Amino acid sequence: YTIYNEPVRHPLLRLYALHVVEPLDVRAMNEAAAELVGEHDFAAFGLPTKGEITVRRMLRAECRAELRLIRVELEASGFLYRMVRSIVGTLAAVGRSQLTPREFRLVLESRDRSRAGATALPCGLCLTRVKY
């Protein structure tokens, strides 16, 4: 997922990156993202595509700054419906200091979608690889 973190929108990135005006604390976002690694019930971040199982194994979760862009990279055994967008929206709340990394962890543990942040817009979402 790509976030363009500048006060003024970039016209060439509008379809490929989520524009966030407020400065984001990438270090706090990365600390919160690290809480996702491992096997967890991700019900707070999405809905199952089949059945009712919401447990997934997150293999890698990191946020890093690249000039004006913030990259959120998530690698998992599978994803729930809107899981990535919900995670990114909640990580953005951490970046805005609306949540601490500890509170992010509590959202994950709650399994309650209403405690998570807003679902991020689909611009910026990019599937890079599928492994079988």
Secondary structure, 3 states (H helix, E strand, C coil): CEEECCCCCCCCCCCCCEECCCCCCHHHHHHHHHCCCEEEECHHHCECCCCCCCEEEEEEEEEEEECCEEEEEEEECCCCECHHHHHHHHHHHHHCCCCCHHHHHHHHHHCCHHHCCCCCCCCCCCCCCCCC
